[in-house]
Amino acid sequence: MALINKIREKSGVAVAVIAISLILFIVGGDLLGNQALFGGRDQNVGEIAGQDISYQEYNAKVDEARAAFEQQSGRPATEQDLAQIRDQAWNQFIMDIAYQEQFDKLGIKVTPDELADMVQGNYISPAIRQTFTNPQTGVFDKNVVINYLKNFKSLPAEQQQAWVNFEKNLSADRMRTKYENLLRMSVYATTAEAKKEYEAQNSRADVKFLYVPYYTISDTTVKVTDSQLQDYLDKHKDEYKGYNSRTIQYVTFSIASSKDDSSALYNQIKSLARGLASATNDSSYAQMNSDVRVPLYLTAGEMPEQLRASIPTFTPGGVYGPFKENNTYFIYKYGGSKKDTNFTVRASHILIRAAGQGDSAKADARQRAEAILKQIQGGADFAALARQNSADGSAQLGGDLGYFKNNGQMVKPFESAIFGFNGVGLIPRVVETDFGYHIIKVTEPKTNTLYRIAAIGKEIAPSQVTRDEVYRKADQFAVESKSKEDFDKNVKEDKSLVVATAERVPENATNVNALASARELVRWAFDKDTDIGDVSKAIEIGDQYVVAVVTGKTSDDKVSVDDFRQELTQQVRNQLKGEQIIQKLGTVSGTLEAAAQKYGAGALVETVTDVNMANGFLKSAGIDPVAVGKAFGLKAGKRSKPFAGESGVLIMETTKLTPAANVADYAIYKNMVQQNQASRASFYINEAIREEAKIKDNRARFY
């Protein structure tokens, strides 16, 4: 049976979309006629290689993948899981259509004999090995597969279909492997490419350069016009690809518990306290009525502070509380105590680490630790010295480590010193561990007492009245905000509201800034009837209502300056700064130091030795391929003209050039280039197939 379940995990079971079919049957053409279903659009979630993908067939594949996920994980799929499952289903369509088209053109297929060999032959598929490997022994036995297939026809229809799906996935995976291997074998590196790579890695140059960073000119002094931005965009269209996005501003109305909610819960938990006090089976009563699970037996260290303070007053059957902890009220019933096999203690420490691994460094650390110990023995404040000297994260807490047990939570020498000490107070010696030298203070004595505590915790949740009132406020704000101007005016009038901005939200986004599971908001922003300046209704997202206004949009088929204004402005501003710097430098003669001094503040002169073309780094100028290229293009002793680089204007001066030595055979570098190209083949293949298929993904309109 375990084997059958494993097969299900690997393949998934197709699930009929009964609910959708029933709705279509009942409402028929009326619903489709007014396009109310699925956001009022056609029923295609996308297009791949000219083939429409309907909502129904896509959703069926999603249901199949979801069923497989839930069988494998043993839990319902969350919204985040569903987003990944939908992507998985979409990618399967791309494989079945776009990839299959390429497979057919080349005659790539998996024959029945080949599939049989993958399942039970000489070249077993890794997926089969993983599925049929004994989890206890880690051993794969081909006979287990054979026996399973012998009994195949006696299996329930659902399990037979699961196996069919599994084999289909095996075939698809093998065809893709064949296709990628075929194209990977076509990768070839020429001798010229190998020689270029060899020279890039082995040629060396010593350079001296003058560098004036762009940031030495204030941004406010360089004005950039829209016409300049448009001109730059026109010249660099390939670098700025358009995509569908929306920019929105929004305000939130938090659904927080009111004072009335807190008072109502307080009264409820007092009633529960009476029930807990009289309950004969108090642990069951607590479990049935608690929103929070608390272990039945607790050490003093595991108790919250308020309950721990009540230990001296504990009496069997006594109820303590209510105590408020964050957003929860707790009541506790004491039912006696027993002894634990482990002891619990609370302690503080000061850790002194050695500055190095040598004996002298360790001796210095020990001497320092012993000096601190003597200060404390003389009356100095332990916590203050911990904050000043301890190399441990507990220093900010005055060295407090809290409660811990003698069950290996601490390293052995540390644990032995503390649990071998009786009572409370300063341990009169320095303790050495692998971490360093410790000065230790036991702040609460060791104990192995466990307290039986039946606990009920009730979280303060907003009542329906509270939720309705928050919704009323959010809805009123939305109704009174018919435009962006109204939105801004109403925000100013309500000082409790804070406007947040989400820049260029993509169509398939599930989160908007910190708003998780915000698909309804995103779908509204991308609705065909939503324009710039439109204000949403009150949308419930988590524990808040959100009202938003669209302030900008971009499109994948039309790129504008506004789509990339910030990036374009930075590029154009740097261009203009470069022109200013080059003009100010003028004709450079004499030394670079003299030129830098003449230029004034901001100009640097630096020297770098052993630069190569493969990964040249120019100190303050960083990585600048153009600058490195110019250095290798100069003869030794020659200097370039001022030019605009990645992060500033440079003048390169090559002081020494060491070409790569001539070699007779570039085979090593040819293999290196070829392997690098082959390793990227899978990525490039995927990108090329997707581009060729002209994929249109409209799933965001439906989910």
C-alpha positions in Angstrom: 0.0 0.0 0.0 2.9 2.4 0.8 4.3 1.7 -2.7 0.9 2.6 -4.3 0.8 5.9 -2.3 4.3 6.7 -3.5 3.2 6.2 -7.1 0.4 8.6 -6.5 2.8 11.2 -5.1 4.9 11.0 -8.3 2.1 11.2 -10.8 -1.0 12.9 -9.4 -4.6 12.0 -10.1 -6.7 14.0 -12.5 -9.7 15.6 -10.7 -12.9 16.5 -12.5 -14.0 20.1 -12.3 -17.5 19.2 -11.1 -18.3 22.5 -9.4 -17.5 24.6 -12.5 -19.4 22.2 -14.8 -22.5 22.3 -12.5 -22.5 26.1 -12.6 -22.2 26.2 -16.4 -25.1 23.7 -16.6 -27.4 25.6 -14.3 -26.8 29.1 -15.6 -25.8 28.3 -19.1 -25.7 31.0 -21.7 -27.0 33.8 -19.4 -23.8 33.7 -17.4 -21.5 33.5 -20.4 -23.6 36.0 -22.3 -23.0 38.8 -19.8 -19.4 37.6 -19.3 -19.7 37.7 -15.5 -17.7 34.6 -15.1 -13.9 34.9 -14.9 -13.8 38.6 -14.9 -15.9 39.2 -18.0 -13.3 38.0 -20.5 -13.0 35.1 -23.0 -12.3 31.8 -21.5 -8.7 31.4 -22.6 -6.0 31.7 -20.0 -3.3 32.0 -22.7 -1.9 31.0 -26.0 1.2 28.8 -26.8 2.5 28.3 -30.3 -0.8 29.6 -31.7 -2.9 27.1 -29.6 -5.5 28.6 -27.2 -5.5 27.2 -23.6 -9.0 27.3 -22.2 -9.7 27.9 -18.5 -11.3 24.5 -18.2 -8.4 22.4 -19.5 -5.9 24.5 -17.6 -7.8 24.3 -14.4 -8.1 20.5 -14.8 -4.3 20.3 -14.9 -4.0 22.6 -11.9 -6.4 20.3 -10.0 -4.4 17.3 -11.0 -1.1 18.9 -9.8 -2.8 20.1 -6.6 -4.1 16.6 -5.8 -0.6 15.3 -6.3 0.9 18.0 -4.0 -1.7 17.4 -1.2 -1.1 13.6 -1.4 2.6 14.1 -1.1 2.6 16.8 1.6 -0.3 15.4 3.6 -1.8 18.9 3.9 -4.1 21.3 2.0 -2.3 23.6 -0.5 -1.9 27.2 0.8 -2.3 30.2 -1.4 1.4 30.4 -1.9 1.5 26.7 -2.8 -1.3 27.2 -5.3 0.7 29.9 -7.1 3.6 27.4 -7.6 1.2 24.7 -8.6 -0.4 26.9 -11.3 3.1 27.7 -12.6 3.9 24.0 -12.7 0.7 23.3 -14.7 1.4 26.1 -17.1 5.0 24.8 -17.7 3.5 21.4 -18.4 1.4 23.0 -21.2 4.5 24.6 -22.6 6.2 21.2 -22.6 3.3 19.4 -24.2 2.9 22.1 -27.0 6.0 24.2 -27.6 8.6 21.5 -26.8 6.6 18.7 -28.4 6.5 20.7 -31.6 10.3 20.8 -31.6 10.5 17.1 -30.7 8.2 16.2 -33.7 10.3 18.3 -36.1 13.4 16.3 -35.2 11.6 12.9 -34.9 12.5 12.6 -31.2 10.3 10.1 -29.5 10.3 7.4 -26.8 9.4 3.9 -28.1 7.4 1.4 -26.0 10.6 -0.7 -25.8 12.6 2.2 -24.5 9.9 3.1 -21.9 9.9 -0.6 -20.8 13.7 -0.4 -20.4 13.4 2.8 -18.4 10.9 1.1 -16.0 12.2 -2.5 -15.7 15.2 -2.9 -18.0 18.9 -2.3 -18.0 18.8 1.5 -17.8 16.3 2.3 -15.1 15.0 5.9 -14.9 16.1 7.8 -11.7 12.5 8.5 -11.0 11.7 4.8 -11.0 14.7 4.1 -8.7 13.6 6.8 -6.3 10.0 5.6 -6.3 10.7 1.9 -5.7 13.7 2.3 -3.4 13.0 0.7 0.0 13.0 3.6 2.5 14.2 1.4 5.4 17.2 -0.2 3.6 17.8 2.4 0.8 18.1 -0.5 -1.7 16.4 -0.5 -5.1 15.1 -3.9 -6.3 13.9 -4.2 -9.9 11.8 -7.2 -9.0 9.6 -5.0 -6.9 8.8 -3.0 -10.0 8.1 -6.2 -12.0 5.8 -7.6 -9.4 3.9 -4.4 -9.2 3.3 -4.4 -13.0 2.3 -8.1 -12.9 -0.6 -7.1 -10.6 -1.3 -3.9 -12.5 -4.7 -4.9 -14.0 -6.0 -5.9 -10.5 -5.4 -2.4 -9.2 -8.2 0.1 -8.8 -8.8 2.3 -11.9 -7.6 5.4 -10.0 -4.2 3.7 -9.4 -3.9 2.5 -12.9 -4.5 6.0 -14.2 -1.9 7.3 -11.7 0.6 4.9 -13.3 -0.3 6.0 -16.8 0.3 9.6 -15.9 3.6 8.6 -14.2 4.8 6.9 -17.4 3.7 9.9 -19.5 5.9 12.1 -17.4 8.8 9.7 -17.7 8.5 9.8 -21.5 8.3 13.6 -21.6 11.4 13.9 -19.4 13.4 11.5 -21.6 12.4 13.4 -24.8 13.5 16.7 -23.3 16.8 15.1 -22.2 17.4 13.8 -25.7 16.6 17.1 -27.2 18.9 19.1 -24.9 21.7 16.6 -25.3 21.4 16.8 -29.1 21.7 20.6 -29.1 24.4 20.5 -26.4 26.4 18.2 -28.6 26.2 20.9 -31.3 28.1 23.4 -29.1 31.6 23.9 -30.5 34.4 26.3 -29.5 36.9 27.4 -32.2 40.6 27.7 -31.7 40.2 31.5 -32.0 37.8 31.5 -29.1 40.1 29.3 -27.1 43.0 31.6 -27.8 41.0 34.7 -26.8 40.1 33.1 -23.5 43.7 32.1 -22.9 45.0 35.6 -23.6 42.2 37.2 -21.4 43.2 35.1 -18.4 47.0 35.2 -18.8 47.9 38.6 -20.3 48.8 41.1 -17.6 49.1 44.8 -17.4 50.3 47.3 -14.8 48.2 50.5 -15.1 48.1 53.9 -13.6 44.9 55.9 -14.1 43.2 59.2 -13.2 39.7 58.7 -12.0 37.0 61.3 -11.4 33.8 59.7 -10.0 30.4 61.0 -11.3 29.2 61.4 -7.7 31.7 64.3 -7.2 29.2 66.4 -9.2 26.0 67.0 -7.3 22.9 65.6 -9.0 21.0 68.8 -8.3 23.3 70.8 -10.6 22.7 68.6 -13.6 19.2 69.1 -15.2 17.8 66.3 -17.3 15.0 66.9 -19.8 12.4 64.5 -21.0 13.7 64.9 -24.6 17.1 63.7 -23.4 15.5 60.7 -21.7 13.5 59.9 -24.8 16.6 60.2 -27.0 18.6 57.8 -24.7 15.7 55.3 -24.6 15.4 55.3 -28.4 19.1 54.5 -28.7 19.0 51.7 -26.1 15.6 50.0 -26.8 17.1 46.5 -26.4 18.1 47.3 -22.8 14.6 48.4 -21.7 11.9 45.8 -22.3 8.3 46.7 -21.6 6.1 44.7 -19.3 2.6 45.1 -17.9 2.6 46.7 -14.5 0.6 49.1 -12.3 1.7 51.6 -9.7 -0.8 52.1 -6.9 -1.2 54.1 -3.7 -3.3 52.7 -0.9 -4.4 53.1 2.6 -5.3 50.4 5.1 -7.9 50.1 7.8 -6.7 47.6 10.4 -9.2 45.2 11.9 -7.9 45.4 15.4 -9.6 44.3 18.6 -11.4 47.0 20.5 -11.6 47.6 24.2 -15.1 46.1 24.2 -13.7 42.9 22.6 -11.0 42.7 25.3 -13.5 43.2 28.0 -15.8 40.6 26.6 -13.0 38.1 26.4 -11.9 38.9 29.9 -15.4 38.1 31.2 -15.4 34.9 29.1 -12.1 33.7 30.5 -13.2 34.4 34.1 -16.2 32.1 33.4 -13.7 29.5 32.0 -11.7 29.8 35.1 -14.6 28.7 37.2 -15.1 25.7 34.9 -11.4 24.9 35.0 -11.4 25.0 38.8 -14.3 22.5 39.1 -13.3 20.2 36.1 -12.5 16.7 37.3 -10.4 16.2 34.0 -8.9 19.6 33.9 -6.4 18.8 31.1 -9.2 17.7 28.7 -11.2 20.8 29.7 -8.2 23.0 29.0 -7.6 21.5 25.6 -11.2 21.8 24.5 -11.4 25.5 25.5 -7.9 26.8 24.7 -6.8 28.6 21.5 -3.1 27.9 22.5 -1.5 24.6 23.3 0.6 24.6 26.5 2.5 21.5 27.7 0.9 19.9 30.8 4.2 19.8 32.7 6.4 22.9 33.0 9.6 23.8 34.7 9.8 27.1 36.4 12.0 28.3 33.6 9.4 27.4 31.0 6.7 29.3 32.7 5.8 32.9 31.7 7.0 35.5 34.2 3.7 36.2 35.8 3.0 32.5 36.5 6.5 31.9 37.8 6.1 34.7 40.3 3.0 32.8 41.6 4.9 29.6 42.4 5.3 30.4 46.2 1.5 30.6 46.4 0.7 27.4 44.5 -1.9 25.1 46.1 -3.2 22.0 44.4 -6.4 22.8 42.5 -5.7 26.5 42.6 -6.4 28.6 39.5 -4.1 31.5 38.7 -4.8 34.4 36.4 -6.1 35.8 34.1 -2.7 37.0 32.9 -2.4 38.9 29.7 0.5 38.0 27.4 0.6 40.0 24.2 -2.8 39.4 22.6 -3.9 36.5 24.7 -5.4 36.0 28.2 -4.2 32.9 30.1 -5.5 31.0 33.2 -3.7 28.2 34.8 -4.7 25.4 37.2 -2.0 23.9 39.4 -2.2 20.1 39.9 0.9 19.2 41.9 4.5 18.5 41.0 6.9 15.7 40.2 10.6 15.2 39.7 12.3 15.4 36.3 15.2 13.3 35.2 17.0 16.6 34.3 17.8 19.7 36.3 17.1 23.2 35.3 19.1 26.3 36.2 19.4 30.0 35.4 22.8 31.6 34.9 24.7 34.5 33.5 28.2 34.6 32.0 30.9 36.8 30.6 32.8 35.2 27.7 36.4 36.3 26.9 37.7 35.0 23.6 41.3 34.6 22.6 42.5 37.0 19.9 44.2 34.2 18.1 45.0 30.4 18.1 48.4 30.6 19.7 49.3 29.8 23.3 50.1 33.4 24.1 46.7 34.7 22.9 45.0 32.1 25.1 47.1 33.1 28.0 46.2 36.7 27.6 42.5 35.9 27.4 42.7 33.8 30.6 44.5 36.5 32.4 41.9 39.1 31.3 39.1 36.8 32.4 40.7 36.2 35.8 41.1 40.0 36.3 37.4 40.5 35.6 36.5 37.7 38.0 38.6 39.4 40.7 36.7 42.7 40.0 33.4 41.0 40.6 34.6 39.3 43.7 35.6 42.8 44.9 32.1 44.1 44.5 31.9 45.2 40.8 28.6 44.8 39.0 28.5 41.6 37.0 25.9 42.8 34.5 27.8 46.0 33.8 31.1 44.1 33.2 29.2 41.7 30.9 27.9 44.5 28.8 31.4 46.0 28.5 33.5 42.8 28.0 31.5 39.7 27.0 32.0 38.4 23.4 28.7 36.6 23.5 25.3 37.8 22.3 24.0 37.7 25.9 26.2 40.8 26.7 23.3 43.1 25.9 21.3 41.3 28.6 24.0 41.7 31.2 25.2 38.1 30.4 21.8 36.5 31.2 21.5 33.1 29.5 18.0 32.4 30.8 17.0 28.9 31.9 18.5 25.7 30.5 18.8 22.0 31.4 21.7 19.6 31.9 20.8 17.6 28.8 23.6 18.8 26.5 22.2 22.3 25.7 25.6 23.7 26.8 29.1 22.4 26.2 30.3 19.9 28.7 32.8 21.9 30.7 30.3 24.8 31.1 27.5 22.5 32.0 29.6 20.6 34.5 30.7 23.7 36.3 27.2 25.1 36.7 25.4 21.9 37.7 28.2 20.9 40.0 27.8 24.2 41.8 25.3 24.3 44.8 23.1 27.3 45.5 23.3 30.7 43.7 26.2 33.1 43.2 29.5 33.5 41.5 31.5 30.4 40.6 34.9 31.2 42.1 37.0 30.1 39.0 37.3 30.8 35.3 35.8 28.0 33.2 37.5 27.2 29.9 35.6 25.8 26.9 36.2 25.7 23.1 34.5 29.1 22.9 36.9 30.8 25.3 37.0 31.7 29.1 33.8 32.1 31.1 33.1 34.0 34.3 29.8 32.4 35.5 27.1 33.5 38.0 24.3 31.2 38.9 21.2 33.4 39.4 18.6 30.8 40.3 19.4 27.4 41.9 19.2 24.2 40.0 15.9 22.3 40.3 14.3 19.2 38.8 10.8 20.0 39.8 8.1 19.8 37.1 4.8 21.5 37.8 1.5 20.1 36.4 -0.3 23.1 34.8 -3.6 22.9 33.0 -3.7 26.1 30.9 -6.3 27.9 28.8 -5.3 30.7 26.5 -7.8 32.7 24.7 -6.7 35.1 21.9 -8.4 38.5 21.7 -10.0 38.5 18.3 -12.1 41.4 16.8 -15.8 40.7 17.1 -18.1 40.9 14.1 -19.3 44.3 15.4 -15.7 45.5 15.3 -15.2 44.1 11.9 -18.4 45.7 10.6 -17.4 49.1 12.0 -13.9 48.9 10.3 -15.5 47.9 7.1 -18.0 50.8 7.4 -15.1 53.3 7.7 -13.2 51.8 4.8 -16.3 51.6 2.6 -17.2 55.2 3.4 -13.7 56.3 2.5 -13.9 54.4 -0.8 -17.4 55.8 -1.7 -16.3 59.4 -1.0 -13.1 59.0 -3.1 -14.2 59.1 -6.7 -10.9 60.2 -8.0 -7.2 60.6 -7.1 -7.9 64.2 -5.9 -10.7 63.0 -3.6 -8.4 60.2 -2.4 -5.7 62.7 -1.4 -8.2 65.1 0.2 -9.8 62.4 2.3 -6.4 61.2 3.5 -5.4 64.7 4.6 -8.7 65.0 6.6 -8.1 61.6 8.4 -4.8 62.0 10.2 -4.8 58.3 11.1 -4.3 57.2 7.5 -0.9 56.6 6.0 -0.5 56.4 2.2 1.7 53.6 0.9 3.0 53.3 -2.7 3.7 50.1 -4.6 5.7 50.8 -7.7 5.3 48.8 -10.9 3.4 45.8 -9.6 3.4 43.0 -12.2 0.2 41.4 -13.4 1.0 38.0 -11.7 2.0 39.5 -8.3 0.5 37.7 -5.3 1.9 40.3 -2.7 1.8 44.1 -2.9 4.6 45.4 -0.7 3.8 43.9 2.8 0.2 43.0 1.8 0.3 39.2 1.5 -2.3 37.3 -0.6 -3.3 40.5 -2.4 -4.5 38.9 -5.7 -7.9 40.6 -5.5 -6.2 44.0 -5.3 -3.9 43.2 -8.2 -6.8 41.8 -10.3 -8.7 45.0 -9.7 -5.7 47.2 -10.7 -5.3 45.2 -14.0 -9.0 45.1 -14.9 -9.8 46.4 -18.3 -12.3 48.9 -16.8 -9.7 50.3 -14.2 -8.0 53.4 -15.4 -5.3 55.7 -13.9 -7.0 57.7 -11.1 -9.7 55.1 -10.4 -10.3 54.2 -6.7 -11.0 50.7 -5.6 -13.8 49.5 -3.2 -12.8 48.4 0.3 -10.9 45.1 -0.3 -10.3 42.7 2.6 -6.7 41.5 2.8 -5.8 39.6 5.9 -6.7 41.6 9.0 -7.3 44.9 7.2 -9.3 46.6 4.5 -7.5 48.3 1.7 -8.6 51.1 -0.5 -6.3 51.8 -3.5 -5.9 54.2 -6.4 -4.0 53.5 -9.6 -1.4 56.2 -10.3 0.5 54.7 -13.2 0.7 51.8 -15.7 3.2 50.3 -18.1 2.6 48.0 -21.1 4.6 45.2 -22.6 4.0 46.5 -26.2 4.8 50.1 -25.6 7.8 51.4 -23.6 7.7 55.0 -22.4 10.1 57.2 -20.5 7.9 57.0 -17.4 8.3 53.2 -17.3 12.0 53.6 -16.5 12.3 57.2 -15.5 14.6 56.7 -12.5 17.0 54.4 -14.4 17.1 56.5 -17.5 17.6 59.7 -15.5 20.6 58.1 -13.8 22.2 57.1 -17.1 21.6 60.4 -18.8 22.8 62.4 -15.8 26.0 60.4 -15.8 26.5 61.1 -19.5 26.1 64.8 -18.8 28.4 64.7 -15.8 31.0 62.8 -18.0 30.9 65.6 -20.6 31.4 68.2 -17.9 34.3 66.4 -16.4 36.0 65.7 -19.7 35.6 69.4 -20.7 37.1 70.5 -17.4 40.0 68.1 -17.7 40.8 69.6 -21.1 44.0 68.5 -22.8 46.0 66.6 -20.3 49.8 67.0 -20.4 52.4 66.2 -17.8 51.8 63.7 -15.1 48.5 62.3 -14.0 49.1 63.7 -10.6 49.5 67.2 -12.0 46.3 66.7 -14.0 44.4 65.6 -10.9 45.7 68.6 -8.9 44.7 70.9 -11.7 41.2 69.4 -11.9 40.7 69.8 -8.2 38.6 68.0 -5.6 37.4 64.5 -6.5 40.1 63.5 -8.9 42.1 60.4 -7.8 45.3 58.8 -9.2 45.7 55.1 -8.5 48.0 52.3 -9.6 47.0 48.6 -10.1 49.4 45.8 -11.0 48.7 42.5 -12.7 45.4 43.4 -14.2 43.9 40.8 -16.6 41.1 41.1 -19.1 39.0 38.3 -17.6 38.3 39.9 -14.3 40.1 43.2 -14.0 39.4 45.3 -10.9 40.4 48.9 -10.7 40.3 49.8 -7.0 38.1 52.9 -6.6 36.8 52.6 -10.2 35.6 49.0 -9.6 35.0 46.7 -12.5 35.1 48.6 -15.8 35.5 46.5 -18.9 35.9 49.5 -21.2 38.7 50.9 -19.1 40.5 47.5 -18.9 40.1 47.1 -22.6 41.7 50.5 -23.2 44.6 49.6 -20.9 45.4 46.5 -23.0 44.9 48.4 -26.2 47.7 50.8 -25.3 51.4 50.3 -25.7 53.5 50.5 -22.6 54.1 54.1 -21.6 51.2 55.4 -23.6 48.1 57.1 -22.3 44.4 57.3 -23.3 42.3 60.4 -23.8 39.7 61.1 -21.1 36.7 58.9 -21.5 33.4 58.1 -19.7 33.5 54.8 -17.9 31.0 52.9 -15.8 31.2 55.1 -12.7 33.3 58.1 -13.7 35.7 59.6 -16.2 39.1 57.9 -16.5 42.5 58.4 -18.2 44.3 55.1 -18.5 48.1 54.9 -18.7 49.7 51.5 -19.3 53.0 51.3 -17.5 53.8 47.6 -18.3 52.2 45.1 -20.6 53.0 41.4 -20.3 51.4 39.4 -23.1 50.4 35.8 -22.5 53.2 33.4 -23.5 52.7 31.6 -26.8 51.5 28.0 -26.4 51.2 25.3 -29.0 48.0 23.8 -27.8 44.8 25.6 -26.7 42.9 22.3 -26.0 42.4 23.1 -22.3 40.9 26.5 -23.0 38.8 25.1 -25.9 37.3 22.6 -23.5 36.7 25.3 -21.0 34.9 27.5 -23.4 32.9 24.6 -24.8 31.9 23.4 -21.3 30.8 26.9 -20.3 28.7 27.2 -23.4 27.2 23.7 -22.9 26.3 24.4 -19.3 24.1 27.3 -20.4 22.5 25.3 -23.3 19.5 24.3 -21.2 18.7 27.9 -20.3 19.1 29.1 -23.9 17.0 26.3 -25.3 14.2 27.1 -22.9 14.4 30.8 -23.7 14.5 30.2 -27.5 11.5 27.8 -27.5 9.4 30.1 -25.4 10.2 33.0 -27.7 9.5 31.0 -30.8 6.2 29.9 -29.3 5.1 33.5 -28.8 3.5 32.7 -25.5 0.7 34.8 -24.2 0.1 34.3 -20.5 -3.3 35.7 -19.3 -3.6 33.6 -16.2 -3.4 36.7 -14.0 -6.9 37.7 -15.2 -8.4 34.5 -13.7 -6.5 33.9 -10.5 
